[in-house]
Amino acid sequence: MTSQTSAQRTRPMTVGELSRRTGVPVKALREYTDLGLIYTRGRSPANYRLYDDDALWCVRFIGELRGLGMTIAEIRDLTAGWPDGAGRPPGAQLADLLRRSRIRVEQRIAGQQQILRRIDSFEAEHRADLVRGDVCWAGDPRCAAGA
């Protein structure tokens, strides 16, 4: 996502160290790397992926966007044109992605509110049974025996 000059770079980190420093599971970091969301400095002699401080920023950035409800695919699309500056301006694309994320969140909220209304309705319909601790659903043969 970003690149520093070699003078600004620090000692490279393994994926395990990057995970410890960011709190992001190794599996997710490997996925982000494979998707091109995090760049590596290459591999160690033991074939471990190596990361620099740029990766810390990338992981924080990915976390921020995930916290705003964006999918990994959306983040990948957003960052795809950044290295060479081609494509749509990131601000306009980010605004579109935030609108999509908002719609998804509002749809989830509406679904949860519908469940709350169903709970309210069920409680109202069965209030006396709930107080007695004896709730029977229509057609339950166990309830007919005690009626």
C-alpha positions as a Python dict, from the first residue, in 0.01 Angstrom:
ca = {
    (1, 'M'): (0, 0, 0),
    (2, 'T'): (281, 242, 79),
    (3, 'S'): (657, 246, 48),
    (4, 'Q'): (933, 403, 255),
    (5, 'T'): (1291, 477, 155),
    (6, 'S'): (1552, 229, 271),
    (7, 'A'): (1687, 487, 518),
    (8, 'Q'): (1350, 490, 696),
    (9, 'R'): (1317, 112, 717),
    (10, 'T'): (1373, -78, 1036),
    (11, 'R'): (1461, -438, 1108),
    (12, 'P'): (1228, -669, 914),
    (13, 'M'): (957, -860, 1100),
    (14, 'T'): (829, -1210, 1045),
    (15, 'V'): (456, -1267, 1006),
    (16, 'G'): (449, -1389, 1368),
    (17, 'E'): (602, -1067, 1495),
    (18, 'L'): (368, -860, 1280),
    (19, 'S'): (80, -1058, 1428),
    (20, 'R'): (200, -993, 1784),
    (21, 'R'): (247, -622, 1717),
    (22, 'T'): (-93, -576, 1554),
    (23, 'G'): (-310, -838, 1723),
    (24, 'V'): (-418, -970, 1382),
    (25, 'P'): (-401, -1349, 1339),
    (26, 'V'): (-119, -1486, 1125),
    (27, 'K'): (-371, -1651, 893),
    (28, 'A'): (-535, -1315, 818),
    (29, 'L'): (-198, -1149, 760),
    (30, 'R'): (-103, -1419, 512),
    (31, 'E'): (-435, -1369, 333),
    (32, 'Y'): (-381, -992, 320),
    (33, 'T'): (-33, -1049, 178),
    (34, 'D'): (-158, -1299, -81),
    (35, 'L'): (-427, -1048, -187),
    (36, 'G'): (-167, -772, -228),
    (37, 'L'): (-295, -563, 63),
    (38, 'I'): (37, -589, 248),
    (39, 'Y'): (372, -595, 76),
    (40, 'T'): (664, -798, 202),
    (41, 'R'): (1032, -716, 188),
    (42, 'G'): (1081, -1065, 54),
    (43, 'R'): (1178, -1384, 231),
    (44, 'S'): (1433, -1475, 493),
    (45, 'P'): (1698, -1742, 430),
    (46, 'A'): (1458, -1977, 614),
    (47, 'N'): (1182, -1874, 366),
    (48, 'Y'): (979, -1669, 620),
    (49, 'R'): (790, -1369, 485),
    (50, 'L'): (952, -1047, 601),
    (51, 'Y'): (769, -720, 664),
    (52, 'D'): (877, -368, 750),
    (53, 'D'): (700, -82, 928),
    (54, 'D'): (488, -19, 618),
    (55, 'A'): (306, -340, 702),
    (56, 'L'): (208, -201, 1043),
    (57, 'W'): (40, 94, 874),
    (58, 'C'): (-131, -133, 619),
    (59, 'V'): (-270, -361, 889),
    (60, 'R'): (-401, -61, 1086),
    (61, 'F'): (-557, 79, 767),
    (62, 'I'): (-721, -254, 682),
    (63, 'G'): (-850, -277, 1041),
    (64, 'E'): (-994, 73, 1021),
    (65, 'L'): (-1179, -4, 698),
    (66, 'R'): (-1299, -341, 830),
    (67, 'G'): (-1425, -154, 1138),
    (68, 'L'): (-1630, 61, 901),
    (69, 'G'): (-1796, -252, 767),
    (70, 'M'): (-1600, -292, 445),
    (71, 'T'): (-1526, -634, 304),
    (72, 'I'): (-1177, -752, 217),
    (73, 'A'): (-1282, -756, -150),
    (74, 'E'): (-1387, -390, -126),
    (75, 'I'): (-1060, -295, 43),
    (76, 'R'): (-869, -480, -228),
    (77, 'D'): (-1062, -294, -499),
    (78, 'L'): (-999, 37, -323),
    (79, 'T'): (-625, -16, -300),
    (80, 'A'): (-575, -185, -638),
    (81, 'G'): (-495, 137, -825),
    (82, 'W'): (-286, 307, -558),
    (83, 'P'): (70, 196, -640),
    (84, 'D'): (75, 357, -985),
    (85, 'G'): (-188, 623, -922),
    (86, 'A'): (-415, 492, -1200),
    (87, 'G'): (-789, 451, -1169),
    (88, 'R'): (-1051, 649, -977),
    (89, 'P'): (-950, 895, -709),
    (90, 'P'): (-948, 699, -381),
    (91, 'G'): (-1169, 955, -205),
    (92, 'A'): (-1459, 912, -447),
    (93, 'Q'): (-1426, 535, -441),
    (94, 'L'): (-1402, 534, -61),
    (95, 'A'): (-1719, 745, -41),
    (96, 'D'): (-1901, 488, -258),
    (97, 'L'): (-1775, 201, -44),
    (98, 'L'): (-1883, 377, 275),
    (99, 'R'): (-2232, 425, 131),
    (100, 'R'): (-2249, 53, 48),
    (101, 'S'): (-2127, -37, 395),
    (102, 'R'): (-2388, 192, 551),
    (103, 'I'): (-2664, 23, 349),
    (104, 'R'): (-2548, -322, 463),
    (105, 'V'): (-2536, -210, 828),
    (106, 'E'): (-2881, -49, 802),
    (107, 'Q'): (-3018, -372, 651),
    (108, 'R'): (-2870, -574, 939),
    (109, 'I'): (-3015, -329, 1191),
    (110, 'A'): (-3357, -354, 1024),
    (111, 'G'): (-3336, -733, 1044),
    (112, 'Q'): (-3246, -719, 1413),
    (113, 'Q'): (-3527, -470, 1480),
    (114, 'Q'): (-3769, -712, 1313),
    (115, 'I'): (-3653, -985, 1552),
    (116, 'L'): (-3706, -748, 1847),
    (117, 'R'): (-4062, -682, 1729),
    (118, 'R'): (-4123, -1057, 1704),
    (119, 'I'): (-3990, -1102, 2059),
    (120, 'D'): (-4221, -824, 2182),
    (121, 'S'): (-4517, -984, 2006),
    (122, 'F'): (-4437, -1331, 2143),
    (123, 'E'): (-4399, -1196, 2497),
    (124, 'A'): (-4726, -1004, 2471),
    (125, 'E'): (-4909, -1310, 2339),
    (126, 'H'): (-4766, -1544, 2603),
    (127, 'R'): (-4719, -1307, 2897),
    (128, 'A'): (-4936, -1510, 3138),
    (129, 'D'): (-4772, -1836, 3036),
    (130, 'L'): (-4424, -1685, 3077),
    (131, 'V'): (-4511, -1563, 3428),
    (132, 'R'): (-4634, -1913, 3523),
    (133, 'G'): (-4330, -2066, 3357),
    (134, 'D'): (-4552, -2282, 3136),
    (135, 'V'): (-4531, -2192, 2767),
    (136, 'C'): (-4699, -2418, 2514),
    (137, 'W'): (-4695, -2379, 2139),
    (138, 'A'): (-5012, -2446, 1941),
    (139, 'G'): (-5036, -2814, 1853),
    (140, 'D'): (-4782, -2931, 2114),
    (141, 'P'): (-4926, -3265, 2232),
    (142, 'R'): (-4756, -3228, 2570),
    (143, 'C'): (-4968, -2921, 2646),
    (144, 'A'): (-5299, -3086, 2560),
    (145, 'A'): (-5246, -3355, 2826),
    (146, 'G'): (-5223, -3100, 3105),
    (147, 'A'): (-5510, -2882, 2984),
}
